[in-house]
């Protein structure tokens, strides 16, 4: 089963950009990578494509420090 955008996310869920840094991951806003949209959701799945949505950025990840003996 392929994940494609069916357009349901455009109707009432989408949050539009209001400026720099907005609306990225403020309270209740999540991003669907399949639909490429920021949406105000309470669930962990996109109502359109049923894929998991991200609630935080993937940009800043901690690098694991390997221990040297």
mmCIF file as Biopython writes it, N, C-alpha, C and O atoms, coordinates in Angstrom:
data_model
#
loop_
_atom_site.group_PDB
_atom_site.id
_atom_site.type_symbol
_atom_site.label_atom_id
_atom_site.label_alt_id
_atom_site.label_comp_id
_atom_site.label_asym_id
_atom_site.label_entity_id
_atom_site.label_seq_id
_atom_site.pdbx_PDB_ins_code
_atom_site.Cartn_x
_atom_site.Cartn_y
_atom_site.Cartn_z
_atom_site.occupancy
_atom_site.B_iso_or_equiv
_atom_site.auth_seq_id
_atom_site.auth_asym_id
_atom_site.pdbx_PDB_model_num
ATOM 1   N N  . UNK A ? 1  ? 0.842   -1.172 0.000  1.0 0.0 1  A 1 
ATOM 2   C CA . UNK A ? 1  ? 0.000   0.000  0.000  1.0 0.0 1  A 1 
ATOM 3   C C  . UNK A ? 1  ? 0.892   1.240  0.000  1.0 0.0 1  A 1 
ATOM 4   O O  . UNK A ? 1  ? 1.700   1.430  0.909  1.0 0.0 1  A 1 
ATOM 5   N N  . UNK A ? 2  ? 0.744   2.061  -0.997 1.0 0.0 2  A 1 
ATOM 6   C CA . UNK A ? 2  ? 1.558   3.272  -1.086 1.0 0.0 2  A 1 
ATOM 7   C C  . UNK A ? 2  ? 0.872   4.419  -0.369 1.0 0.0 2  A 1 
ATOM 8   O O  . UNK A ? 2  ? -0.355  4.514  -0.340 1.0 0.0 2  A 1 
ATOM 9   N N  . UNK A ? 3  ? 1.672   5.272  0.197  1.0 0.0 3  A 1 
ATOM 10  C CA . UNK A ? 3  ? 1.163   6.433  0.918  1.0 0.0 3  A 1 
ATOM 11  C C  . UNK A ? 3  ? 1.169   7.632  -0.014 1.0 0.0 3  A 1 
ATOM 12  O O  . UNK A ? 3  ? 2.228   8.106  -0.424 1.0 0.0 3  A 1 
ATOM 13  N N  . UNK A ? 4  ? -0.012  8.115  -0.343 1.0 0.0 4  A 1 
ATOM 14  C CA . UNK A ? 4  ? -0.135  9.304  -1.181 1.0 0.0 4  A 1 
ATOM 15  C C  . UNK A ? 4  ? -1.096  10.281 -0.521 1.0 0.0 4  A 1 
ATOM 16  O O  . UNK A ? 4  ? -1.971  9.884  0.248  1.0 0.0 4  A 1 
ATOM 17  N N  . UNK A ? 5  ? -0.928  11.538 -0.822 1.0 0.0 5  A 1 
ATOM 18  C CA . UNK A ? 5  ? -1.803  12.574 -0.285 1.0 0.0 5  A 1 
ATOM 19  C C  . UNK A ? 5  ? -3.125  12.544 -1.035 1.0 0.0 5  A 1 
ATOM 20  O O  . UNK A ? 5  ? -3.155  12.607 -2.264 1.0 0.0 5  A 1 
ATOM 21  N N  . UNK A ? 6  ? -4.216  12.449 -0.286 1.0 0.0 6  A 1 
ATOM 22  C CA . UNK A ? 6  ? -5.548  12.409 -0.885 1.0 0.0 6  A 1 
ATOM 23  C C  . UNK A ? 6  ? -6.268  13.748 -0.829 1.0 0.0 6  A 1 
ATOM 24  O O  . UNK A ? 6  ? -7.381  13.873 -1.339 1.0 0.0 6  A 1 
ATOM 25  N N  . UNK A ? 7  ? -5.644  14.752 -0.215 1.0 0.0 7  A 1 
ATOM 26  C CA . UNK A ? 7  ? -6.215  16.092 -0.167 1.0 0.0 7  A 1 
ATOM 27  C C  . UNK A ? 7  ? -7.106  16.357 1.027  1.0 0.0 7  A 1 
ATOM 28  O O  . UNK A ? 7  ? -7.652  17.454 1.139  1.0 0.0 7  A 1 
ATOM 29  N N  . UNK A ? 8  ? -7.276  15.402 1.921  1.0 0.0 8  A 1 
ATOM 30  C CA . UNK A ? 8  ? -8.109  15.599 3.101  1.0 0.0 8  A 1 
ATOM 31  C C  . UNK A ? 8  ? -7.449  16.579 4.063  1.0 0.0 8  A 1 
ATOM 32  O O  . UNK A ? 8  ? -8.134  17.312 4.777  1.0 0.0 8  A 1 
ATOM 33  N N  . UNK A ? 9  ? -6.128  16.591 4.078  1.0 0.0 9  A 1 
ATOM 34  C CA . UNK A ? 9  ? -5.390  17.456 5.003  1.0 0.0 9  A 1 
ATOM 35  C C  . UNK A ? 9  ? -5.557  18.938 4.668  1.0 0.0 9  A 1 
ATOM 36  O O  . UNK A ? 9  ? -5.297  19.788 5.520  1.0 0.0 9  A 1 
ATOM 37  N N  . UNK A ? 10 ? -5.975  19.257 3.478  1.0 0.0 10 A 1 
ATOM 38  C CA . UNK A ? 10 ? -6.172  20.659 3.077  1.0 0.0 10 A 1 
ATOM 39  C C  . UNK A ? 10 ? -7.442  21.251 3.682  1.0 0.0 10 A 1 
ATOM 40  O O  . UNK A ? 10 ? -7.584  22.470 3.778  1.0 0.0 10 A 1 
ATOM 41  N N  . UNK A ? 11 ? -8.352  20.390 4.083  1.0 0.0 11 A 1 
ATOM 42  C CA . UNK A ? 11 ? -9.656  20.848 4.565  1.0 0.0 11 A 1 
ATOM 43  C C  . UNK A ? 11 ? -9.710  20.921 6.090  1.0 0.0 11 A 1 
ATOM 44  O O  . UNK A ? 11 ? -10.131 19.966 6.743  1.0 0.0 11 A 1 
ATOM 45  N N  . UNK A ? 12 ? -9.291  22.034 6.651  1.0 0.0 12 A 1 
ATOM 46  C CA . UNK A ? 12 ? -9.472  22.266 8.076  1.0 0.0 12 A 1 
ATOM 47  C C  . UNK A ? 12 ? -8.313  21.908 8.974  1.0 0.0 12 A 1 
ATOM 48  O O  . UNK A ? 12 ? -8.334  22.284 10.146 1.0 0.0 12 A 1 
ATOM 49  N N  . UNK A ? 13 ? -7.307  21.208 8.499  1.0 0.0 13 A 1 
ATOM 50  C CA . UNK A ? 13 ? -6.192  20.811 9.350  1.0 0.0 13 A 1 
ATOM 51  C C  . UNK A ? 13 ? -4.943  21.645 9.121  1.0 0.0 13 A 1 
ATOM 52  O O  . UNK A ? 13 ? -4.153  21.839 10.045 1.0 0.0 13 A 1 
ATOM 53  N N  . UNK A ? 14 ? -4.753  22.137 7.914  1.0 0.0 14 A 1 
ATOM 54  C CA . UNK A ? 14 ? -3.500  22.788 7.533  1.0 0.0 14 A 1 
ATOM 55  C C  . UNK A ? 14 ? -3.305  24.110 8.263  1.0 0.0 14 A 1 
ATOM 56  O O  . UNK A ? 14 ? -4.240  24.895 8.427  1.0 0.0 14 A 1 
ATOM 57  N N  . UNK A ? 15 ? -2.061  24.339 8.700  1.0 0.0 15 A 1 
ATOM 58  C CA . UNK A ? 15 ? -1.665  25.585 9.352  1.0 0.0 15 A 1 
ATOM 59  C C  . UNK A ? 15 ? -0.736  26.302 8.398  1.0 0.0 15 A 1 
ATOM 60  O O  . UNK A ? 15 ? 0.236   25.716 7.920  1.0 0.0 15 A 1 
ATOM 61  N N  . UNK A ? 16 ? -1.021  27.565 8.113  1.0 0.0 16 A 1 
ATOM 62  C CA . UNK A ? 16 ? -0.232  28.319 7.143  1.0 0.0 16 A 1 
ATOM 63  C C  . UNK A ? 16 ? 0.902   29.062 7.821  1.0 0.0 16 A 1 
ATOM 64  O O  . UNK A ? 16 ? 0.799   29.436 8.990  1.0 0.0 16 A 1 
ATOM 65  N N  . UNK A ? 17 ? 1.980   29.275 7.089  1.0 0.0 17 A 1 
ATOM 66  C CA . UNK A ? 17 ? 3.125   30.023 7.608  1.0 0.0 17 A 1 
ATOM 67  C C  . UNK A ? 17 ? 2.746   31.475 7.819  1.0 0.0 17 A 1 
ATOM 68  O O  . UNK A ? 17 ? 2.161   32.109 6.941  1.0 0.0 17 A 1 
ATOM 69  N N  . UNK A ? 18 ? 3.081   31.995 8.982  1.0 0.0 18 A 1 
ATOM 70  C CA . UNK A ? 18 ? 2.781   33.388 9.295  1.0 0.0 18 A 1 
ATOM 71  C C  . UNK A ? 18 ? 4.042   34.241 9.307  1.0 0.0 18 A 1 
ATOM 72  O O  . UNK A ? 18 ? 3.963   35.455 9.496  1.0 0.0 18 A 1 
ATOM 73  N N  . UNK A ? 19 ? 5.190   33.630 9.109  1.0 0.0 19 A 1 
ATOM 74  C CA . UNK A ? 19 ? 6.437   34.369 9.133  1.0 0.0 19 A 1 
ATOM 75  C C  . UNK A ? 19 ? 7.599   33.441 9.379  1.0 0.0 19 A 1 
ATOM 76  O O  . UNK A ? 19 ? 7.457   32.222 9.275  1.0 0.0 19 A 1 
ATOM 77  N N  . UNK A ? 20 ? 8.739   33.998 9.701  1.0 0.0 20 A 1 
ATOM 78  C CA . UNK A ? 20 ? 9.933   33.198 9.922  1.0 0.0 20 A 1 
ATOM 79  C C  . UNK A ? 20 ? 9.790   32.322 11.168 1.0 0.0 20 A 1 
ATOM 80  O O  . UNK A ? 20 ? 9.464   32.810 12.250 1.0 0.0 20 A 1 
ATOM 81  N N  . UNK A ? 21 ? 10.039  31.023 10.997 1.0 0.0 21 A 1 
ATOM 82  C CA . UNK A ? 21 ? 9.991   30.096 12.113 1.0 0.0 21 A 1 
ATOM 83  C C  . UNK A ? 21 ? 8.601   29.680 12.534 1.0 0.0 21 A 1 
ATOM 84  O O  . UNK A ? 21 ? 8.452   28.977 13.534 1.0 0.0 21 A 1 
ATOM 85  N N  . UNK A ? 22 ? 7.610   30.077 11.828 1.0 0.0 22 A 1 
ATOM 86  C CA . UNK A ? 22 ? 6.232   29.807 12.207 1.0 0.0 22 A 1 
ATOM 87  C C  . UNK A ? 22 ? 5.588   28.951 11.141 1.0 0.0 22 A 1 
ATOM 88  O O  . UNK A ? 22 ? 5.896   29.211 9.978  1.0 0.0 22 A 1 
ATOM 89  N N  . UNK A ? 23 ? 4.790   28.027 11.359 1.0 0.0 23 A 1 
ATOM 90  C CA . UNK A ? 23 ? 4.246   27.474 12.601 1.0 0.0 23 A 1 
ATOM 91  C C  . UNK A ? 23 ? 4.988   26.246 13.078 1.0 0.0 23 A 1 
ATOM 92  O O  . UNK A ? 23 ? 4.391   25.390 13.729 1.0 0.0 23 A 1 
ATOM 93  N N  . UNK A ? 24 ? 6.240   26.133 12.786 1.0 0.0 24 A 1 
ATOM 94  C CA . UNK A ? 24 ? 6.982   24.904 13.000 1.0 0.0 24 A 1 
ATOM 95  C C  . UNK A ? 24 ? 6.979   24.440 14.439 1.0 0.0 24 A 1 
ATOM 96  O O  . UNK A ? 24 ? 7.602   25.056 15.304 1.0 0.0 24 A 1 
ATOM 97  N N  . UNK A ? 25 ? 6.293   23.377 14.684 1.0 0.0 25 A 1 
ATOM 98  C CA . UNK A ? 25 ? 6.315   22.636 15.933 1.0 0.0 25 A 1 
ATOM 99  C C  . UNK A ? 25 ? 5.963   23.458 17.162 1.0 0.0 25 A 1 
ATOM 100 O O  . UNK A ? 25 ? 6.541   23.257 18.231 1.0 0.0 25 A 1 
ATOM 101 N N  . UNK A ? 26 ? 5.025   24.377 17.019 1.0 0.0 26 A 1 
ATOM 102 C CA . UNK A ? 26 ? 4.476   25.026 18.197 1.0 0.0 26 A 1 
ATOM 103 C C  . UNK A ? 26 ? 3.436   24.075 18.781 1.0 0.0 26 A 1 
ATOM 104 O O  . UNK A ? 26 ? 3.230   22.993 18.231 1.0 0.0 26 A 1 
ATOM 105 N N  . UNK A ? 27 ? 2.800   24.431 19.835 1.0 0.0 27 A 1 
ATOM 106 C CA . UNK A ? 27 ? 1.874   23.557 20.542 1.0 0.0 27 A 1 
ATOM 107 C C  . UNK A ? 27 ? 0.795   22.976 19.627 1.0 0.0 27 A 1 
ATOM 108 O O  . UNK A ? 27 ? -0.027  23.714 19.085 1.0 0.0 27 A 1 
ATOM 109 N N  . UNK A ? 28 ? 0.799   21.665 19.460 1.0 0.0 28 A 1 
ATOM 110 C CA . UNK A ? 28 ? -0.235  20.973 18.693 1.0 0.0 28 A 1 
ATOM 111 C C  . UNK A ? 28 ? -0.018  20.926 17.195 1.0 0.0 28 A 1 
ATOM 112 O O  . UNK A ? 28 ? -0.827  20.323 16.490 1.0 0.0 28 A 1 
ATOM 113 N N  . UNK A ? 29 ? 1.052   21.540 16.670 1.0 0.0 29 A 1 
ATOM 114 C CA . UNK A ? 29 ? 1.305   21.533 15.232 1.0 0.0 29 A 1 
ATOM 115 C C  . UNK A ? 29 ? 2.296   20.426 14.909 1.0 0.0 29 A 1 
ATOM 116 O O  . UNK A ? 29 ? 3.351   20.321 15.536 1.0 0.0 29 A 1 
ATOM 117 N N  . UNK A ? 30 ? 1.949   19.598 13.922 1.0 0.0 30 A 1 
ATOM 118 C CA . UNK A ? 30 ? 2.793   18.477 13.515 1.0 0.0 30 A 1 
ATOM 119 C C  . UNK A ? 30 ? 2.986   18.512 12.010 1.0 0.0 30 A 1 
ATOM 120 O O  . UNK A ? 30 ? 2.212   19.146 11.293 1.0 0.0 30 A 1 
ATOM 121 N N  . UNK A ? 31 ? 4.020   17.829 11.534 1.0 0.0 31 A 1 
ATOM 122 C CA . UNK A ? 31 ? 4.365   17.855 10.117 1.0 0.0 31 A 1 
ATOM 123 C C  . UNK A ? 31 ? 4.243   16.464 9.514  1.0 0.0 31 A 1 
ATOM 124 O O  . UNK A ? 31 ? 4.740   15.488 10.075 1.0 0.0 31 A 1 
ATOM 125 N N  . UNK A ? 32 ? 3.578   16.383 8.365  1.0 0.0 32 A 1 
ATOM 126 C CA . UNK A ? 32 ? 3.479   15.133 7.615  1.0 0.0 32 A 1 
ATOM 127 C C  . UNK A ? 32 ? 4.457   15.219 6.445  1.0 0.0 32 A 1 
ATOM 128 O O  . UNK A ? 32 ? 4.372   16.129 5.621  1.0 0.0 32 A 1 
ATOM 129 N N  . UNK A ? 33 ? 5.384   14.268 6.380  1.0 0.0 33 A 1 
ATOM 130 C CA . UNK A ? 33 ? 6.371   14.291 5.305  1.0 0.0 33 A 1 
ATOM 131 C C  . UNK A ? 33 ? 5.778   13.844 3.982  1.0 0.0 33 A 1 
ATOM 132 O O  . UNK A ? 33 ? 6.251   14.266 2.927  1.0 0.0 33 A 1 
ATOM 133 N N  . UNK A ? 34 ? 4.764   13.010 4.009  1.0 0.0 34 A 1 
ATOM 134 C CA . UNK A ? 34 ? 4.125   12.548 2.773  1.0 0.0 34 A 1 
ATOM 135 C C  . UNK A ? 34 ? 3.345   13.681 2.114  1.0 0.0 34 A 1 
ATOM 136 O O  . UNK A ? 34 ? 3.455   13.896 0.906  1.0 0.0 34 A 1 
ATOM 137 N N  . UNK A ? 35 ? 2.569   14.396 2.896  1.0 0.0 35 A 1 
ATOM 138 C CA . UNK A ? 35 ? 1.747   15.498 2.370  1.0 0.0 35 A 1 
ATOM 139 C C  . UNK A ? 35 ? 2.519   16.818 2.312  1.0 0.0 35 A 1 
ATOM 140 O O  . UNK A ? 35 ? 2.077   17.755 1.646  1.0 0.0 35 A 1 
ATOM 141 N N  . UNK A ? 36 ? 3.645   16.908 2.986  1.0 0.0 36 A 1 
ATOM 142 C CA . UNK A ? 36 ? 4.464   18.124 3.073  1.0 0.0 36 A 1 
ATOM 143 C C  . UNK A ? 36 ? 3.669   19.298 3.608  1.0 0.0 36 A 1 
ATOM 144 O O  . UNK A ? 36 ? 3.696   20.391 3.043  1.0 0.0 36 A 1 
ATOM 145 N N  . UNK A ? 37 ? 2.952   19.059 4.716  1.0 0.0 37 A 1 
ATOM 146 C CA . UNK A ? 37 ? 2.124   20.104 5.316  1.0 0.0 37 A 1 
ATOM 147 C C  . UNK A ? 37 ? 2.275   20.100 6.831  1.0 0.0 37 A 1 
ATOM 148 O O  . UNK A ? 37 ? 2.510   19.059 7.446  1.0 0.0 37 A 1 
ATOM 149 N N  . UNK A ? 38 ? 2.134   21.282 7.419  1.0 0.0 38 A 1 
ATOM 150 C CA . UNK A ? 38 ? 2.041   21.425 8.856  1.0 0.0 38 A 1 
ATOM 151 C C  . UNK A ? 38 ? 0.566   21.452 9.203  1.0 0.0 38 A 1 
ATOM 152 O O  . UNK A ? 38 ? -0.207  22.189 8.589  1.0 0.0 38 A 1 
ATOM 153 N N  . UNK A ? 39 ? 0.164   20.642 10.198 1.0 0.0 39 A 1 
ATOM 154 C CA . UNK A ? 39 ? -1.249  20.536 10.552 1.0 0.0 39 A 1 
ATOM 155 C C  . UNK A ? 39 ? -1.429  20.600 12.060 1.0 0.0 39 A 1 
ATOM 156 O O  . UNK A ? 39 ? -0.553  20.186 12.818 1.0 0.0 39 A 1 
ATOM 157 N N  . UNK A ? 40 ? -2.569  21.121 12.486 1.0 0.0 40 A 1 
ATOM 158 C CA . UNK A ? 40 ? -2.932  21.128 13.895 1.0 0.0 40 A 1 
ATOM 159 C C  . UNK A ? 40 ? -3.668  19.832 14.184 1.0 0.0 40 A 1 
ATOM 160 O O  . UNK A ? 40 ? -4.836  19.679 13.826 1.0 0.0 40 A 1 
ATOM 161 N N  . UNK A ? 41 ? -2.972  18.886 14.840 1.0 0.0 41 A 1 
ATOM 162 C CA . UNK A ? 41 ? -3.530  17.552 15.086 1.0 0.0 41 A 1 
ATOM 163 C C  . UNK A ? 41 ? -3.384  17.169 16.544 1.0 0.0 41 A 1 
ATOM 164 O O  . UNK A ? 41 ? -2.504  17.662 17.248 1.0 0.0 41 A 1 
ATOM 165 N N  . UNK A ? 42 ? -4.271  16.272 16.990 1.0 0.0 42 A 1 
ATOM 166 C CA . UNK A ? 42 ? -4.164  15.689 18.318 1.0 0.0 42 A 1 
ATOM 167 C C  . UNK A ? 42 ? -3.648  14.258 18.237 1.0 0.0 42 A 1 
ATOM 168 O O  . UNK A ? 42 ? -3.270  13.679 19.256 1.0 0.0 42 A 1 
ATOM 169 N N  . UNK A ? 43 ? -3.629  13.687 17.054 1.0 0.0 43 A 1 
ATOM 170 C CA . UNK A ? 43 ? -3.232  12.292 16.873 1.0 0.0 43 A 1 
ATOM 171 C C  . UNK A ? 43 ? -1.803  12.202 16.338 1.0 0.0 43 A 1 
ATOM 172 O O  . UNK A ? 43 ? -1.189  13.214 16.003 1.0 0.0 43 A 1 
ATOM 173 N N  . UNK A ? 44 ? -1.294  10.994 16.265 1.0 0.0 44 A 1 
ATOM 174 C CA . UNK A ? 44 ? 0.047   10.757 15.733 1.0 0.0 44 A 1 
ATOM 175 C C  . UNK A ? 44 ? 0.025   10.320 14.279 1.0 0.0 44 A 1 
ATOM 176 O O  . UNK A ? 44 ? 1.078   10.025 13.712 1.0 0.0 44 A 1 
ATOM 177 N N  . UNK A ? 45 ? -1.137  10.270 13.668 1.0 0.0 45 A 1 
ATOM 178 C CA . UNK A ? 45 ? -1.284  9.863  12.269 1.0 0.0 45 A 1 
ATOM 179 C C  . UNK A ? 45 ? -1.933  10.981 11.459 1.0 0.0 45 A 1 
ATOM 180 O O  . UNK A ? 45 ? -2.770  11.730 11.963 1.0 0.0 45 A 1 
ATOM 181 N N  . UNK A ? 46 ? -1.535  11.076 10.212 1.0 0.0 46 A 1 
ATOM 182 C CA . UNK A ? 46 ? -2.125  12.061 9.302  1.0 0.0 46 A 1 
ATOM 183 C C  . UNK A ? 46 ? -3.528  11.584 8.911  1.0 0.0 46 A 1 
ATOM 184 O O  . UNK A ? 46 ? -3.694  10.412 8.574  1.0 0.0 46 A 1 
ATOM 185 N N  . UNK A ? 47 ? -4.535  12.454 8.944  1.0 0.0 47 A 1 
ATOM 186 C CA . UNK A ? 47 ? -5.884  12.036 8.576  1.0 0.0 47 A 1 
ATOM 187 C C  . UNK A ? 47 ? -6.023  11.755 7.080  1.0 0.0 47 A 1 
ATOM 188 O O  . UNK A ? 47 ? -7.008  11.156 6.650  1.0 0.0 47 A 1 
ATOM 189 N N  . UNK A ? 48 ? -5.071  12.172 6.311  1.0 0.0 48 A 1 
ATOM 190 C CA . UNK A ? 48 ? -5.119  12.048 4.864  1.0 0.0 48 A 1 
ATOM 191 C C  . UNK A ? 48 ? -4.470  10.753 4.370  1.0 0.0 48 A 1 
ATOM 192 O O  . UNK A ? 48 ? -5.117  9.941  3.709  1.0 0.0 48 A 1 
ATOM 193 N N  . UNK A ? 49 ? -3.196  10.568 4.692  1.0 0.0 49 A 1 
ATOM 194 C CA . UNK A ? 49 ? -2.444  9.426  4.164  1.0 0.0 49 A 1 
ATOM 195 C C  . UNK A ? 49 ? -2.206  8.339  5.204  1.0 0.0 49 A 1 
ATOM 196 O O  . UNK A ? 49 ? -1.670  7.281  4.875  1.0 0.0 49 A 1 
ATOM 197 N N  . UNK A ? 50 ? -2.594  8.578  6.449  1.0 0.0 50 A 1 
ATOM 198 C CA . UNK A ? 50 ? -2.460  7.630  7.565  1.0 0.0 50 A 1 
ATOM 199 C C  . UNK A ? 50 ? -1.019  7.303  7.932  1.0 0.0 50 A 1 
ATOM 200 O O  . UNK A ? 50 ? -0.764  6.284  8.573  1.0 0.0 50 A 1 
ATOM 201 N N  . UNK A ? 51 ? -0.076  8.148  7.537  1.0 0.0 51 A 1 
ATOM 202 C CA . UNK A ? 51 ? 1.321   7.965  7.916  1.0 0.0 51 A 1 
ATOM 203 C C  . UNK A ? 51 ? 1.588   8.700  9.224  1.0 0.0 51 A 1 
ATOM 204 O O  . UNK A ? 51 ? 0.827   9.589  9.605  1.0 0.0 51 A 1 
ATOM 205 N N  . UNK A ? 52 ? 2.674   8.330  9.917  1.0 0.0 52 A 1 
ATOM 206 C CA . UNK A ? 52 ? 3.031   8.988  11.160 1.0 0.0 52 A 1 
ATOM 207 C C  . UNK A ? 52 ? 3.497   10.411 10.882 1.0 0.0 52 A 1 
ATOM 208 O O  . UNK A ? 52 ? 4.174   10.674 9.889  1.0 0.0 52 A 1 
ATOM 209 N N  . UNK A ? 53 ? 3.126   11.317 11.770 1.0 0.0 53 A 1 
ATOM 210 C CA . UNK A ? 53 ? 3.543   12.711 11.651 1.0 0.0 53 A 1 
ATOM 211 C C  . UNK A ? 53 ? 4.595   13.000 12.704 1.0 0.0 53 A 1 
ATOM 212 O O  . UNK A ? 53 ? 4.635   12.344 13.745 1.0 0.0 53 A 1 
ATOM 213 N N  . UNK A ? 54 ? 5.449   13.984 12.437 1.0 0.0 54 A 1 
ATOM 214 C CA . UNK A ? 54 ? 6.498   14.326 13.397 1.0 0.0 54 A 1 
ATOM 215 C C  . UNK A ? 54 ? 6.080   15.540 14.214 1.0 0.0 54 A 1 
ATOM 216 O O  . UNK A ? 54 ? 5.503   16.495 13.695 1.0 0.0 54 A 1 
ATOM 217 N N  . UNK A ? 55 ? 6.388   15.475 15.508 1.0 0.0 55 A 1 
ATOM 218 C CA . UNK A ? 55 ? 6.024   16.549 16.424 1.0 0.0 55 A 1 
ATOM 219 C C  . UNK A ? 55 ? 7.226   17.400 16.802 1.0 0.0 55 A 1 
ATOM 220 O O  . UNK A ? 55 ? 7.080   18.412 17.487 1.0 0.0 55 A 1 
ATOM 221 N N  . UNK A ? 56 ? 8.418   16.995 16.357 1.0 0.0 56 A 1 
ATOM 222 C CA . UNK A ? 56 ? 9.609   17.782 16.637 1.0 0.0 56 A 1 
ATOM 223 C C  . UNK A ? 56 ? 10.548  17.695 15.447 1.0 0.0 56 A 1 
ATOM 224 O O  . UNK A ? 56 ? 10.447  16.789 14.620 1.0 0.0 56 A 1 
ATOM 225 N N  . UNK A ? 57 ? 11.441  18.629 15.378 1.0 0.0 57 A 1 
ATOM 226 C CA . UNK A ? 57 ? 12.352  18.752 14.251 1.0 0.0 57 A 1 
ATOM 227 C C  . UNK A ? 57 ? 13.346  17.606 14.205 1.0 0.0 57 A 1 
ATOM 228 O O  . UNK A ? 57 ? 13.736  17.072 15.243 1.0 0.0 57 A 1 
ATOM 229 N N  . UNK A ? 58 ? 13.753  17.231 13.013 1.0 0.0 58 A 1 
ATOM 230 C CA . UNK A ? 58 ? 14.794  16.225 12.828 1.0 0.0 58 A 1 
ATOM 231 C C  . UNK A ? 58 ? 16.153  16.874 12.637 1.0 0.0 58 A 1 
ATOM 232 O O  . UNK A ? 58 ? 17.157  16.177 12.486 1.0 0.0 58 A 1 
ATOM 233 N N  . UNK A ? 59 ? 16.196  18.190 12.642 1.0 0.0 59 A 1 
ATOM 234 C CA . UNK A ? 59 ? 17.412  18.917 12.323 1.0 0.0 59 A 1 
ATOM 235 C C  . UNK A ? 59 ? 18.471  18.800 13.413 1.0 0.0 59 A 1 
ATOM 236 O O  . UNK A ? 59 ? 19.642  18.561 13.120 1.0 0.0 59 A 1 
ATOM 237 N N  . UNK A ? 60 ? 18.070  18.965 14.651 1.0 0.0 60 A 1 
ATOM 238 C CA . UNK A ? 60 ? 19.025  18.967 15.752 1.0 0.0 60 A 1 
ATOM 239 C C  . UNK A ? 60 ? 18.950  17.650 16.513 1.0 0.0 60 A 1 
ATOM 240 O O  . UNK A ? 60 ? 18.077  17.453 17.358 1.0 0.0 60 A 1 
ATOM 241 N N  . UNK A ? 61 ? 19.862  16.769 16.207 1.0 0.0 61 A 1 
ATOM 242 C CA . UNK A ? 61 ? 19.939  15.481 16.893 1.0 0.0 61 A 1 
ATOM 243 C C  . UNK A ? 61 ? 21.253  15.428 17.660 1.0 0.0 61 A 1 
ATOM 244 O O  . UNK A ? 61 ? 22.277  15.924 17.190 1.0 0.0 61 A 1 
ATOM 245 N N  . UNK A ? 62 ? 21.218  14.834 18.821 1.0 0.0 62 A 1 
ATOM 246 C CA . UNK A ? 62 ? 22.443  14.672 19.589 1.0 0.0 62 A 1 
ATOM 247 C C  . UNK A ? 62 ? 23.272  13.564 18.978 1.0 0.0 62 A 1 
ATOM 248 O O  . UNK A ? 62 ? 22.750  12.512 18.610 1.0 0.0 62 A 1 
ATOM 249 N N  . UNK A ? 63 ? 24.543  13.801 18.874 1.0 0.0 63 A 1 
ATOM 250 C CA . UNK A ? 63 ? 25.458  12.787 18.371 1.0 0.0 63 A 1 
ATOM 251 C C  . UNK A ? 63 ? 25.930  11.952 19.559 1.0 0.0 63 A 1 
ATOM 252 O O  . UNK A ? 63 ? 26.278  12.481 20.615 1.0 0.0 63 A 1 
ATOM 253 N N  . UNK A ? 64 ? 25.933  10.660 19.362 1.0 0.0 64 A 1 
ATOM 254 C CA . UNK A ? 64 ? 26.387  9.790  20.445 1.0 0.0 64 A 1 
ATOM 255 C C  . UNK A ? 64 ? 27.915  9.863  20.531 1.0 0.0 64 A 1 
ATOM 256 O O  . UNK A ? 64 ? 28.614  9.881  19.518 1.0 0.0 64 A 1 
ATOM 257 N N  . UNK A ? 65 ? 28.393  9.905  21.737 1.0 0.0 65 A 1 
ATOM 258 C CA . UNK A ? 65 ? 29.825  9.995  21.983 1.0 0.0 65 A 1 
ATOM 259 C C  . UNK A ? 65 ? 30.325  8.589  22.291 1.0 0.0 65 A 1 
ATOM 260 O O  . UNK A ? 65 ? 29.891  7.967  23.261 1.0 0.0 65 A 1 
ATOM 261 N N  . UNK A ? 66 ? 31.226  8.098  21.473 1.0 0.0 66 A 1 
ATOM 262 C CA . UNK A ? 66 ? 31.788  6.780  21.716 1.0 0.0 66 A 1 
ATOM 263 C C  . UNK A ? 66 ? 32.899  6.882  22.739 1.0 0.0 66 A 1 
ATOM 264 O O  . UNK A ? 66 ? 33.703  7.813  22.716 1.0 0.0 66 A 1 
ATOM 265 N N  . UNK A ? 67 ? 32.932  5.924  23.625 1.0 0.0 67 A 1 
ATOM 266 C CA . UNK A ? 67 ? 33.932  5.943  24.683 1.0 0.0 67 A 1 
ATOM 267 C C  . UNK A ? 67 ? 35.219  5.315  24.175 1.0 0.0 67 A 1 
ATOM 268 O O  . UNK A ? 67 ? 35.199  4.256  23.547 1.0 0.0 67 A 1 
ATOM 269 N N  . UNK A ? 68 ? 36.320  5.961  24.446 1.0 0.0 68 A 1 
ATOM 270 C CA . UNK A ? 68 ? 37.624  5.482  24.057 1.0 0.0 68 A 1 
ATOM 271 C C  . UNK A ? 68 ? 38.319  4.917  25.280 1.0 0.0 68 A 1 
ATOM 272 O O  . UNK A ? 68 ? 38.449  5.610  26.289 1.0 0.0 68 A 1 
ATOM 273 N N  . UNK A ? 69 ? 38.766  3.676  25.211 1.0 0.0 69 A 1 
ATOM 274 C CA . UNK A ? 69 ? 39.452  3.044  26.359 1.0 0.0 69 A 1 
ATOM 275 C C  . UNK A ? 69 ? 40.942  3.180  26.250 1.0 0.0 69 A 1 
ATOM 276 O O  . UNK A ? 69 ? 41.670  2.709  27.124 1.0 0.0 69 A 1 
#
